[in-house]
Amino acid sequence: MLNAIFFYRISRWLYLHHVPFLSKLITLLIFLMYNSKVPFQAKIGRGTKLGYGGMGVVIHSKAVIGDYCTIGQQVTIEG
């Protein structure tokens, strides 16, 4: 399903494989489509879900989120 976490995973993979331009472009796409800030620098564990596709979620770039977490809409996770 196309949601913010799906695009985050793509941008994170690109970031880890040294393709920073596309990572930044996908992060901008997340912002435009979902009104969310889910940076590729954040470490989000596998199985984590964002409620309602991640609408309005703001995550700090140095945040570390564990496996199988559920984050609701309009949530801010600061560093």
PyMOL Python script that loads the backbone (N, CA, C, O; Angstrom):
from pymol import cmd

cmd.read_pdbstr("""\
ATOM      1  N   MET A   1       0.837  -1.179   0.000  1.00  0.00           N
ATOM      2  CA  MET A   1       0.000   0.000   0.000  1.00  0.00           C
ATOM      3  C   MET A   1       0.886   1.248   0.000  1.00  0.00           C
ATOM      4  O   MET A   1       1.896   1.295   0.702  1.00  0.00           O
ATOM      5  N   LEU A   2       0.520   2.218  -0.759  1.00  0.00           N
ATOM      6  CA  LEU A   2       1.289   3.456  -0.827  1.00  0.00           C
ATOM      7  C   LEU A   2       0.920   4.360   0.345  1.00  0.00           C
ATOM      8  O   LEU A   2      -0.186   4.896   0.410  1.00  0.00           O
ATOM      9  N   ASN A   3       1.851   4.515   1.253  1.00  0.00           N
ATOM     10  CA  ASN A   3       1.689   5.424   2.371  1.00  0.00           C
ATOM     11  C   ASN A   3       3.052   6.007   2.710  1.00  0.00           C
ATOM     12  O   ASN A   3       4.043   5.699   2.047  1.00  0.00           O
ATOM     13  N   ALA A   4       3.108   6.846   3.735  1.00  0.00           N
ATOM     14  CA  ALA A   4       4.348   7.547   4.064  1.00  0.00           C
ATOM     15  C   ALA A   4       5.469   6.586   4.454  1.00  0.00           C
ATOM     16  O   ALA A   4       6.626   6.831   4.115  1.00  0.00           O
ATOM     17  N   ILE A   5       5.157   5.511   5.150  1.00  0.00           N
ATOM     18  CA  ILE A   5       6.202   4.577   5.588  1.00  0.00           C
ATOM     19  C   ILE A   5       6.765   3.802   4.392  1.00  0.00           C
ATOM     20  O   ILE A   5       7.942   3.443   4.387  1.00  0.00           O
ATOM     21  N   PHE A   6       5.938   3.546   3.390  1.00  0.00           N
ATOM     22  CA  PHE A   6       6.412   2.882   2.177  1.00  0.00           C
ATOM     23  C   PHE A   6       7.453   3.754   1.472  1.00  0.00           C
ATOM     24  O   PHE A   6       8.517   3.274   1.081  1.00  0.00           O
ATOM     25  N   PHE A   7       7.134   5.034   1.315  1.00  0.00           N
ATOM     26  CA  PHE A   7       8.074   5.946   0.684  1.00  0.00           C
ATOM     27  C   PHE A   7       9.307   6.171   1.550  1.00  0.00           C
ATOM     28  O   PHE A   7      10.410   6.346   1.031  1.00  0.00           O
ATOM     29  N   TYR A   8       9.122   6.166   2.888  1.00  0.00           N
ATOM     30  CA  TYR A   8      10.276   6.291   3.789  1.00  0.00           C
ATOM     31  C   TYR A   8      11.245   5.133   3.563  1.00  0.00           C
ATOM     32  O   TYR A   8      12.455   5.341   3.486  1.00  0.00           O
ATOM     33  N   ARG A   9      10.724   3.935   3.457  1.00  0.00           N
ATOM     34  CA  ARG A   9      11.589   2.760   3.286  1.00  0.00           C
ATOM     35  C   ARG A   9      12.399   2.863   1.984  1.00  0.00           C
ATOM     36  O   ARG A   9      13.571   2.490   1.949  1.00  0.00           O
ATOM     37  N   ILE A  10      11.779   3.362   0.935  1.00  0.00           N
ATOM     38  CA  ILE A  10      12.501   3.548  -0.332  1.00  0.00           C
ATOM     39  C   ILE A  10      13.591   4.606  -0.171  1.00  0.00           C
ATOM     40  O   ILE A  10      14.728   4.397  -0.594  1.00  0.00           O
ATOM     41  N   SER A  11      13.246   5.737   0.439  1.00  0.00           N
ATOM     42  CA  SER A  11      14.242   6.795   0.597  1.00  0.00           C
ATOM     43  C   SER A  11      15.350   6.383   1.546  1.00  0.00           C
ATOM     44  O   SER A  11      16.499   6.779   1.350  1.00  0.00           O
ATOM     45  N   ARG A  12      15.042   5.605   2.563  1.00  0.00           N
ATOM     46  CA  ARG A  12      16.073   5.108   3.494  1.00  0.00           C
ATOM     47  C   ARG A  12      17.029   4.169   2.768  1.00  0.00           C
ATOM     48  O   ARG A  12      18.242   4.235   2.970  1.00  0.00           O
ATOM     49  N   TRP A  13      16.484   3.293   1.921  1.00  0.00           N
ATOM     50  CA  TRP A  13      17.327   2.368   1.161  1.00  0.00           C
ATOM     51  C   TRP A  13      18.261   3.146   0.233  1.00  0.00           C
ATOM     52  O   TRP A  13      19.450   2.842   0.139  1.00  0.00           O
ATOM     53  N   LEU A  14      17.717   4.140  -0.442  1.00  0.00           N
ATOM     54  CA  LEU A  14      18.546   4.966  -1.327  1.00  0.00           C
ATOM     55  C   LEU A  14      19.625   5.701  -0.543  1.00  0.00           C
ATOM     56  O   LEU A  14      20.763   5.805  -1.002  1.00  0.00           O
ATOM     57  N   TYR A  15      19.277   6.213   0.633  1.00  0.00           N
ATOM     58  CA  TYR A  15      20.241   6.913   1.486  1.00  0.00           C
ATOM     59  C   TYR A  15      21.375   5.979   1.915  1.00  0.00           C
ATOM     60  O   TYR A  15      22.543   6.367   1.894  1.00  0.00           O
ATOM     61  N   LEU A  16      21.033   4.768   2.298  1.00  0.00           N
ATOM     62  CA  LEU A  16      22.051   3.808   2.731  1.00  0.00           C
ATOM     63  C   LEU A  16      22.926   3.333   1.581  1.00  0.00           C
ATOM     64  O   LEU A  16      24.038   2.852   1.800  1.00  0.00           O
ATOM     65  N   HIS A  17      22.427   3.465   0.361  1.00  0.00           N
ATOM     66  CA  HIS A  17      23.201   3.081  -0.817  1.00  0.00           C
ATOM     67  C   HIS A  17      23.772   4.303  -1.546  1.00  0.00           C
ATOM     68  O   HIS A  17      24.085   4.236  -2.735  1.00  0.00           O
ATOM     69  N   HIS A  18      23.902   5.406  -0.828  1.00  0.00           N
ATOM     70  CA  HIS A  18      24.599   6.617  -1.289  1.00  0.00           C
ATOM     71  C   HIS A  18      23.977   7.260  -2.529  1.00  0.00           C
ATOM     72  O   HIS A  18      24.673   7.609  -3.482  1.00  0.00           O
ATOM     73  N   VAL A  19      22.643   7.408  -2.493  1.00  0.00           N
ATOM     74  CA  VAL A  19      21.934   8.135  -3.544  1.00  0.00           C
ATOM     75  C   VAL A  19      21.138   9.254  -2.851  1.00  0.00           C
ATOM     76  O   VAL A  19      19.914   9.170  -2.753  1.00  0.00           O
ATOM     77  N   PRO A  20      21.832  10.303  -2.369  1.00  0.00           N
ATOM     78  CA  PRO A  20      21.161  11.300  -1.533  1.00  0.00           C
ATOM     79  C   PRO A  20      20.146  12.174  -2.260  1.00  0.00           C
ATOM     80  O   PRO A  20      19.170  12.609  -1.649  1.00  0.00           O
ATOM     81  N   PHE A  21      20.349  12.439  -3.535  1.00  0.00           N
ATOM     82  CA  PHE A  21      19.420  13.321  -4.244  1.00  0.00           C
ATOM     83  C   PHE A  21      18.022  12.709  -4.311  1.00  0.00           C
ATOM     84  O   PHE A  21      17.036  13.389  -4.027  1.00  0.00           O
ATOM     85  N   LEU A  22      17.929  11.449  -4.679  1.00  0.00           N
ATOM     86  CA  LEU A  22      16.616  10.798  -4.757  1.00  0.00           C
ATOM     87  C   LEU A  22      15.989  10.640  -3.379  1.00  0.00           C
ATOM     88  O   LEU A  22      14.768  10.705  -3.242  1.00  0.00           O
ATOM     89  N   SER A  23      16.822  10.432  -2.349  1.00  0.00           N
ATOM     90  CA  SER A  23      16.299  10.334  -0.982  1.00  0.00           C
ATOM     91  C   SER A  23      15.618  11.631  -0.586  1.00  0.00           C
ATOM     92  O   SER A  23      14.527  11.615  -0.017  1.00  0.00           O
ATOM     93  N   LYS A  24      16.251  12.747  -0.883  1.00  0.00           N
ATOM     94  CA  LYS A  24      15.668  14.053  -0.553  1.00  0.00           C
ATOM     95  C   LYS A  24      14.413  14.319  -1.373  1.00  0.00           C
ATOM     96  O   LYS A  24      13.456  14.913  -0.876  1.00  0.00           O
ATOM     97  N   LEU A  25      14.419  13.887  -2.609  1.00  0.00           N
ATOM     98  CA  LEU A  25      13.255  14.072  -3.468  1.00  0.00           C
ATOM     99  C   LEU A  25      12.049  13.276  -2.951  1.00  0.00           C
ATOM    100  O   LEU A  25      10.925  13.779  -2.958  1.00  0.00           O
ATOM    101  N   ILE A  26      12.275  12.069  -2.517  1.00  0.00           N
ATOM    102  CA  ILE A  26      11.188  11.250  -1.982  1.00  0.00           C
ATOM    103  C   ILE A  26      10.692  11.812  -0.654  1.00  0.00           C
ATOM    104  O   ILE A  26       9.496  11.751  -0.368  1.00  0.00           O
ATOM    105  N   THR A  27      11.598  12.359   0.162  1.00  0.00           N
ATOM    106  CA  THR A  27      11.181  12.998   1.408  1.00  0.00           C
ATOM    107  C   THR A  27      10.283  14.197   1.109  1.00  0.00           C
ATOM    108  O   THR A  27       9.303  14.426   1.819  1.00  0.00           O
ATOM    109  N   LEU A  28      10.601  14.953   0.082  1.00  0.00           N
ATOM    110  CA  LEU A  28       9.748  16.064  -0.338  1.00  0.00           C
ATOM    111  C   LEU A  28       8.392  15.553  -0.825  1.00  0.00           C
ATOM    112  O   LEU A  28       7.362  16.166  -0.549  1.00  0.00           O
ATOM    113  N   LEU A  29       8.391  14.449  -1.538  1.00  0.00           N
ATOM    114  CA  LEU A  29       7.149  13.835  -2.000  1.00  0.00           C
ATOM    115  C   LEU A  29       6.267  13.424  -0.819  1.00  0.00           C
ATOM    116  O   LEU A  29       5.051  13.611  -0.857  1.00  0.00           O
ATOM    117  N   ILE A  30       6.879  12.864   0.227  1.00  0.00           N
ATOM    118  CA  ILE A  30       6.131  12.500   1.438  1.00  0.00           C
ATOM    119  C   ILE A  30       5.474  13.740   2.032  1.00  0.00           C
ATOM    120  O   ILE A  30       4.309  13.706   2.427  1.00  0.00           O
ATOM    121  N   PHE A  31       6.229  14.835   2.093  1.00  0.00           N
ATOM    122  CA  PHE A  31       5.680  16.071   2.650  1.00  0.00           C
ATOM    123  C   PHE A  31       4.503  16.584   1.827  1.00  0.00           C
ATOM    124  O   PHE A  31       3.486  16.999   2.382  1.00  0.00           O
ATOM    125  N   LEU A  32       4.641  16.556   0.518  1.00  0.00           N
ATOM    126  CA  LEU A  32       3.584  17.080  -0.342  1.00  0.00           C
ATOM    127  C   LEU A  32       2.336  16.203  -0.342  1.00  0.00           C
ATOM    128  O   LEU A  32       1.221  16.723  -0.368  1.00  0.00           O
ATOM    129  N   MET A  33       2.503  14.898  -0.315  1.00  0.00           N
ATOM    130  CA  MET A  33       1.361  13.994  -0.398  1.00  0.00           C
ATOM    131  C   MET A  33       0.665  13.777   0.945  1.00  0.00           C
ATOM    132  O   MET A  33      -0.562  13.696   1.003  1.00  0.00           O
ATOM    133  N   TYR A  34       1.440  13.685   2.020  1.00  0.00           N
ATOM    134  CA  TYR A  34       0.883  13.296   3.322  1.00  0.00           C
ATOM    135  C   TYR A  34       0.989  14.373   4.383  1.00  0.00           C
ATOM    136  O   TYR A  34       0.571  14.156   5.520  1.00  0.00           O
ATOM    137  N   ASN A  35       1.543  15.540   4.037  1.00  0.00           N
ATOM    138  CA  ASN A  35       1.741  16.612   4.998  1.00  0.00           C
ATOM    139  C   ASN A  35       2.500  16.094   6.219  1.00  0.00           C
ATOM    140  O   ASN A  35       2.159  16.412   7.358  1.00  0.00           O
ATOM    141  N   SER A  36       3.525  15.297   5.967  1.00  0.00           N
ATOM    142  CA  SER A  36       4.309  14.649   7.012  1.00  0.00           C
ATOM    143  C   SER A  36       5.789  14.896   6.788  1.00  0.00           C
ATOM    144  O   SER A  36       6.233  15.151   5.669  1.00  0.00           O
ATOM    145  N   LYS A  37       6.534  14.815   7.865  1.00  0.00           N
ATOM    146  CA  LYS A  37       7.994  14.897   7.791  1.00  0.00           C
ATOM    147  C   LYS A  37       8.534  13.588   8.355  1.00  0.00           C
ATOM    148  O   LYS A  37       8.609  13.407   9.570  1.00  0.00           O
ATOM    149  N   VAL A  38       8.906  12.690   7.469  1.00  0.00           N
ATOM    150  CA  VAL A  38       9.491  11.404   7.846  1.00  0.00           C
ATOM    151  C   VAL A  38      10.842  11.332   7.147  1.00  0.00           C
ATOM    152  O   VAL A  38      10.934  10.819   6.032  1.00  0.00           O
ATOM    153  N   PRO A  39      11.900  11.843   7.796  1.00  0.00           N
ATOM    154  CA  PRO A  39      13.199  11.938   7.131  1.00  0.00           C
ATOM    155  C   PRO A  39      13.878  10.581   6.977  1.00  0.00           C
ATOM    156  O   PRO A  39      13.680   9.671   7.782  1.00  0.00           O
ATOM    157  N   PHE A  40      14.668  10.472   5.944  1.00  0.00           N
ATOM    158  CA  PHE A  40      15.374   9.214   5.689  1.00  0.00           C
ATOM    159  C   PHE A  40      16.480   8.971   6.701  1.00  0.00           C
ATOM    160  O   PHE A  40      16.966   7.844   6.797  1.00  0.00           O
ATOM    161  N   GLN A  41      16.904   9.983   7.467  1.00  0.00           N
ATOM    162  CA  GLN A  41      17.947   9.795   8.473  1.00  0.00           C
ATOM    163  C   GLN A  41      17.419   9.098   9.723  1.00  0.00           C
ATOM    164  O   GLN A  41      18.200   8.503  10.465  1.00  0.00           O
ATOM    165  N   ALA A  42      16.121   9.159   9.971  1.00  0.00           N
ATOM    166  CA  ALA A  42      15.528   8.503  11.139  1.00  0.00           C
ATOM    167  C   ALA A  42      15.614   6.988  10.982  1.00  0.00           C
ATOM    168  O   ALA A  42      15.555   6.459   9.872  1.00  0.00           O
ATOM    169  N   LYS A  43      15.753   6.303  12.110  1.00  0.00           N
ATOM    170  CA  LYS A  43      15.805   4.844  12.084  1.00  0.00           C
ATOM    171  C   LYS A  43      14.466   4.305  12.574  1.00  0.00           C
ATOM    172  O   LYS A  43      14.151   4.376  13.762  1.00  0.00           O
ATOM    173  N   ILE A  44      13.698   3.774  11.657  1.00  0.00           N
ATOM    174  CA  ILE A  44      12.375   3.242  11.980  1.00  0.00           C
ATOM    175  C   ILE A  44      12.416   1.741  11.758  1.00  0.00           C
ATOM    176  O   ILE A  44      12.765   1.276  10.673  1.00  0.00           O
ATOM    177  N   GLY A  45      12.060   0.989  12.782  1.00  0.00           N
ATOM    178  CA  GLY A  45      12.145  -0.469  12.744  1.00  0.00           C
ATOM    179  C   GLY A  45      11.134  -1.106  11.814  1.00  0.00           C
ATOM    180  O   GLY A  45      10.174  -0.471  11.378  1.00  0.00           O
ATOM    181  N   ARG A  46      11.369  -2.365  11.523  1.00  0.00           N
ATOM    182  CA  ARG A  46      10.487  -3.094  10.608  1.00  0.00           C
ATOM    183  C   ARG A  46       9.133  -3.335  11.277  1.00  0.00           C
ATOM    184  O   ARG A  46       9.036  -3.481  12.496  1.00  0.00           O
ATOM    185  N   GLY A  47       8.123  -3.371  10.466  1.00  0.00           N
ATOM    186  CA  GLY A  47       6.779  -3.622  10.958  1.00  0.00           C
ATOM    187  C   GLY A  47       6.100  -2.412  11.567  1.00  0.00           C
ATOM    188  O   GLY A  47       4.960  -2.522  12.019  1.00  0.00           O
ATOM    189  N   THR A  48       6.746  -1.276  11.596  1.00  0.00           N
ATOM    190  CA  THR A  48       6.143  -0.064  12.157  1.00  0.00           C
ATOM    191  C   THR A  48       5.093   0.473  11.195  1.00  0.00           C
ATOM    192  O   THR A  48       5.300   0.499   9.981  1.00  0.00           O
ATOM    193  N   LYS A  49       3.975   0.898  11.747  1.00  0.00           N
ATOM    194  CA  LYS A  49       2.870   1.402  10.931  1.00  0.00           C
ATOM    195  C   LYS A  49       2.547   2.837  11.330  1.00  0.00           C
ATOM    196  O   LYS A  49       2.690   3.222  12.491  1.00  0.00           O
ATOM    197  N   LEU A  50       2.116   3.608  10.362  1.00  0.00           N
ATOM    198  CA  LEU A  50       1.657   4.969  10.599  1.00  0.00           C
ATOM    199  C   LEU A  50       0.159   5.012  10.357  1.00  0.00           C
ATOM    200  O   LEU A  50      -0.313   4.620   9.290  1.00  0.00           O
ATOM    201  N   GLY A  51      -0.588   5.485  11.342  1.00  0.00           N
ATOM    202  CA  GLY A  51      -2.041   5.543  11.227  1.00  0.00           C
ATOM    203  C   GLY A  51      -2.502   6.470  10.121  1.00  0.00           C
ATOM    204  O   GLY A  51      -1.921   7.537   9.924  1.00  0.00           O
ATOM    205  N   TYR A  52      -3.529   6.082   9.403  1.00  0.00           N
ATOM    206  CA  TYR A  52      -4.114   6.851   8.308  1.00  0.00           C
ATOM    207  C   TYR A  52      -3.083   7.228   7.259  1.00  0.00           C
ATOM    208  O   TYR A  52      -3.144   8.317   6.689  1.00  0.00           O
ATOM    209  N   GLY A  53      -2.149   6.347   7.005  1.00  0.00           N
ATOM    210  CA  GLY A  53      -1.143   6.581   5.973  1.00  0.00           C
ATOM    211  C   GLY A  53      -0.037   7.522   6.391  1.00  0.00           C
ATOM    212  O   GLY A  53       0.852   7.827   5.596  1.00  0.00           O
ATOM    213  N   GLY A  54      -0.078   7.988   7.636  1.00  0.00           N
ATOM    214  CA  GLY A  54       0.956   8.894   8.121  1.00  0.00           C
ATOM    215  C   GLY A  54       0.597  10.358   7.981  1.00  0.00           C
ATOM    216  O   GLY A  54       1.488  11.206   7.932  1.00  0.00           O
ATOM    217  N   MET A  55      -0.675  10.675   7.915  1.00  0.00           N
ATOM    218  CA  MET A  55      -1.110  12.061   7.749  1.00  0.00           C
ATOM    219  C   MET A  55      -0.694  12.901   8.949  1.00  0.00           C
ATOM    220  O   MET A  55      -1.086  12.613  10.080  1.00  0.00           O
ATOM    221  N   GLY A  56       0.104  13.946   8.702  1.00  0.00           N
ATOM    222  CA  GLY A  56       0.474  14.896   9.733  1.00  0.00           C
ATOM    223  C   GLY A  56       1.527  14.425  10.718  1.00  0.00           C
ATOM    224  O   GLY A  56       1.705  15.063  11.755  1.00  0.00           O
ATOM    225  N   VAL A  57       2.223  13.350  10.443  1.00  0.00           N
ATOM    226  CA  VAL A  57       3.245  12.825  11.349  1.00  0.00           C
ATOM    227  C   VAL A  57       4.551  13.590  11.139  1.00  0.00           C
ATOM    228  O   VAL A  57       4.971  13.825  10.006  1.00  0.00           O
ATOM    229  N   VAL A  58       5.184  13.975  12.245  1.00  0.00           N
ATOM    230  CA  VAL A  58       6.472  14.658  12.188  1.00  0.00           C
ATOM    231  C   VAL A  58       7.445  13.857  13.045  1.00  0.00           C
ATOM    232  O   VAL A  58       7.214  13.652  14.236  1.00  0.00           O
ATOM    233  N   ILE A  59       8.537  13.407  12.427  1.00  0.00           N
ATOM    234  CA  ILE A  59       9.549  12.616  13.120  1.00  0.00           C
ATOM    235  C   ILE A  59      10.883  13.329  12.971  1.00  0.00           C
ATOM    236  O   ILE A  59      11.255  13.746  11.874  1.00  0.00           O
ATOM    237  N   HIS A  60      11.593  13.464  14.067  1.00  0.00           N
ATOM    238  CA  HIS A  60      12.904  14.112  14.053  1.00  0.00           C
ATOM    239  C   HIS A  60      13.899  13.221  13.310  1.00  0.00           C
ATOM    240  O   HIS A  60      13.777  11.996  13.329  1.00  0.00           O
ATOM    241  N   SER A  61      14.872  13.835  12.663  1.00  0.00           N
ATOM    242  CA  SER A  61      15.822  13.071  11.844  1.00  0.00           C
ATOM    243  C   SER A  61      16.729  12.166  12.674  1.00  0.00           C
ATOM    244  O   SER A  61      17.291  11.212  12.136  1.00  0.00           O
ATOM    245  N   LYS A  62      16.887  12.439  13.970  1.00  0.00           N
ATOM    246  CA  LYS A  62      17.723  11.585  14.819  1.00  0.00           C
ATOM    247  C   LYS A  62      16.909  10.624  15.674  1.00  0.00           C
ATOM    248  O   LYS A  62      17.449  10.004  16.591  1.00  0.00           O
ATOM    249  N   ALA A  63      15.625  10.493  15.389  1.00  0.00           N
ATOM    250  CA  ALA A  63      14.759   9.602  16.156  1.00  0.00           C
ATOM    251  C   ALA A  63      15.061   8.146  15.834  1.00  0.00           C
ATOM    252  O   ALA A  63      15.407   7.801  14.704  1.00  0.00           O
ATOM    253  N   VAL A  64      14.924   7.303  16.848  1.00  0.00           N
ATOM    254  CA  VAL A  64      15.067   5.859  16.687  1.00  0.00           C
ATOM    255  C   VAL A  64      13.770   5.230  17.184  1.00  0.00           C
ATOM    256  O   VAL A  64      13.425   5.350  18.359  1.00  0.00           O
ATOM    257  N   ILE A  65      13.061   4.565  16.292  1.00  0.00           N
ATOM    258  CA  ILE A  65      11.774   3.952  16.610  1.00  0.00           C
ATOM    259  C   ILE A  65      11.923   2.448  16.443  1.00  0.00           C
ATOM    260  O   ILE A  65      12.474   1.983  15.446  1.00  0.00           O
ATOM    261  N   GLY A  66      11.440   1.698  17.401  1.00  0.00           N
ATOM    262  CA  GLY A  66      11.612   0.249  17.417  1.00  0.00           C
ATOM    263  C   GLY A  66      10.751  -0.486  16.407  1.00  0.00           C
ATOM    264  O   GLY A  66      10.039   0.112  15.600  1.00  0.00           O
ATOM    265  N   ASP A  67      10.844  -1.811  16.483  1.00  0.00           N
ATOM    266  CA  ASP A  67      10.090  -2.687  15.589  1.00  0.00           C
ATOM    267  C   ASP A  67       8.627  -2.776  16.027  1.00  0.00           C
ATOM    268  O   ASP A  67       8.315  -2.716  17.216  1.00  0.00           O
ATOM    269  N   TYR A  68       7.754  -2.916  15.058  1.00  0.00           N
ATOM    270  CA  TYR A  68       6.328  -3.181  15.247  1.00  0.00           C
ATOM    271  C   TYR A  68       5.626  -2.149  16.128  1.00  0.00           C
ATOM    272  O   TYR A  68       4.804  -2.506  16.972  1.00  0.00           O
ATOM    273  N   CYS A  69       5.946  -0.886  15.934  1.00  0.00           N
ATOM    274  CA  CYS A  69       5.264   0.204  16.632  1.00  0.00           C
ATOM    275  C   CYS A  69       4.125   0.722  15.762  1.00  0.00           C
ATOM    276  O   CYS A  69       4.153   0.585  14.539  1.00  0.00           O
ATOM    277  N   THR A  70       3.137   1.308  16.397  1.00  0.00           N
ATOM    278  CA  THR A  70       2.060   1.967  15.677  1.00  0.00           C
ATOM    279  C   THR A  70       2.048   3.428  16.093  1.00  0.00           C
ATOM    280  O   THR A  70       1.955   3.742  17.279  1.00  0.00           O
ATOM    281  N   ILE A  71       2.141   4.315  15.119  1.00  0.00           N
ATOM    282  CA  ILE A  71       2.168   5.748  15.374  1.00  0.00           C
ATOM    283  C   ILE A  71       0.916   6.339  14.744  1.00  0.00           C
ATOM    284  O   ILE A  71       0.685   6.178  13.546  1.00  0.00           O
ATOM    285  N   GLY A  72       0.112   7.019  15.542  1.00  0.00           N
ATOM    286  CA  GLY A  72      -1.139   7.589  15.061  1.00  0.00           C
ATOM    287  C   GLY A  72      -0.924   8.847  14.237  1.00  0.00           C
ATOM    288  O   GLY A  72       0.202   9.308  14.052  1.00  0.00           O
ATOM    289  N   GLN A  73      -2.026   9.386  13.751  1.00  0.00           N
ATOM    290  CA  GLN A  73      -1.950  10.615  12.955  1.00  0.00           C
ATOM    291  C   GLN A  73      -1.719  11.815  13.844  1.00  0.00           C
ATOM    292  O   GLN A  73      -2.055  11.781  15.028  1.00  0.00           O
ATOM    293  N   GLN A  74      -1.150  12.877  13.294  1.00  0.00           N
ATOM    294  CA  GLN A  74      -0.871  14.122  13.980  1.00  0.00           C
ATOM    295  C   GLN A  74       0.045  13.944  15.202  1.00  0.00           C
ATOM    296  O   GLN A  74      -0.128  14.629  16.210  1.00  0.00           O
ATOM    297  N   VAL A  75       1.004  13.038  15.112  1.00  0.00           N
ATOM    298  CA  VAL A  75       1.952  12.770  16.189  1.00  0.00           C
ATOM    299  C   VAL A  75       3.297  13.391  15.839  1.00  0.00           C
ATOM    300  O   VAL A  75       3.739  13.318  14.693  1.00  0.00           O
ATOM    301  N   THR A  76       3.952  14.003  16.830  1.00  0.00           N
ATOM    302  CA  THR A  76       5.269  14.568  16.658  1.00  0.00           C
ATOM    303  C   THR A  76       6.229  13.806  17.562  1.00  0.00           C
ATOM    304  O   THR A  76       5.992  13.697  18.765  1.00  0.00           O
ATOM    305  N   ILE A  77       7.304  13.282  16.998  1.00  0.00           N
ATOM    306  CA  ILE A  77       8.350  12.594  17.762  1.00  0.00           C
ATOM    307  C   ILE A  77       9.599  13.429  17.597  1.00  0.00           C
ATOM    308  O   ILE A  77      10.165  13.526  16.508  1.00  0.00           O
ATOM    309  N   GLU A  78      10.020  14.035  18.704  1.00  0.00           N
ATOM    310  CA  GLU A  78      11.161  14.944  18.672  1.00  0.00           C
ATOM    311  C   GLU A  78      12.430  14.226  19.114  1.00  0.00           C
ATOM    312  O   GLU A  78      12.385  13.165  19.736  1.00  0.00           O
ATOM    313  N   GLY A  79      13.577  14.842  18.770  1.00  0.00           N
ATOM    314  CA  GLY A  79      14.868  14.289  19.141  1.00  0.00           C
ATOM    315  C   GLY A  79      15.265  14.671  20.539  1.00  0.00           C
ATOM    316  O   GLY A  79      16.336  14.280  21.005  1.00  0.00           O
TER     317      GLY A  79
END
""", "prot")
cmd.dss("prot")
cmd.show_as("cartoon", "prot")
cmd.util.cbc("prot")
cmd.orient("prot")
